[in-house]
């Protein structure tokens, strides 16, 4: 699947996006990166808002690749496939 076919999705304070994996053990694979708005104004600046990574999942089976100990609601996790992730 091309990364261009799955749009970035914003759900409340969360931003979800498919990205090439940043992990060398996953070279050539894609990950689902879930970020949340950071009220402390640090992190990646996207459209004037700061986001920090909450969770990174493997695109192929949704297993956790990296957990940053920030809560992501179950409603978001259970809807990833329906949203095209």
C-alpha positions in Angstrom: 0.0 0.0 0.0 1.3 3.4 -0.8 1.6 5.8 2.1 -0.1 8.5 -0.1 -3.4 6.5 -0.1 -4.0 6.7 3.6 -4.6 10.2 4.9 -3.4 11.5 8.1 -6.3 11.5 10.6 -7.0 13.8 13.4 -9.3 12.6 16.2 -9.7 15.0 19.1 -6.2 15.8 20.4 -4.7 12.8 18.5 -3.0 12.8 15.1 -2.6 9.4 13.4 -0.3 8.9 10.4 1.4 6.1 8.5 5.1 6.6 8.2 8.2 4.6 7.1 9.5 2.9 10.1 12.3 4.8 11.9 13.6 1.5 13.5 16.4 -0.3 11.7 15.0 -3.7 12.7 11.9 -2.7 10.6 13.7 -1.4 7.6 11.3 -1.1 4.6 8.2 -1.4 6.7 5.6 1.1 7.7 4.4 2.1 11.2 1.3 3.8 12.5 2.4 6.8 14.6 -0.1 8.2 17.1 0.7 11.6 18.5 -1.2 13.8 21.0 -1.2 17.5 21.4 1.3 18.6 24.0 0.0 21.5 26.1 3.6 22.2 27.3 4.4 23.4 23.7 7.3 21.1 22.9 7.5 18.3 20.4 6.9 18.2 16.7 5.2 21.4 15.5 2.4 20.5 13.0 0.0 23.3 11.8 1.0 25.5 14.7 0.3 22.8 17.4 2.9 20.8 19.3 2.6 17.0 19.3 4.4 14.2 21.1 4.4 10.6 20.2 2.1 8.4 22.3 2.4 5.0 20.5 3.9 3.5 17.4 2.3 0.4 16.0 3.4 -2.0 13.2 1.2 -1.3 10.2 1.0 -5.0 9.2 -0.5 -6.3 12.4 -0.9 -3.4 14.8 1.5 -4.8 17.4 3.2 -2.2 19.6 6.6 -1.2 18.3 7.2 1.6 20.8 5.1 2.7 23.8 5.8 6.1 25.2 3.5 5.6 28.2 0.9 8.1 27.0 -2.7 6.9 27.0 -4.5 6.3 23.7 -8.2 5.7 24.0 -9.4 2.2 23.1 -12.0 3.8 20.7 -9.1 5.0 18.6 -7.1 1.8 18.6 -10.2 -0.3 17.7 -11.0 2.0 14.8 -7.6 2.1 13.1 -8.5 -0.6 10.5 -11.9 1.0 9.7 -10.0 4.3 9.0 -7.6 2.6 6.6 -4.7 2.1 9.0 
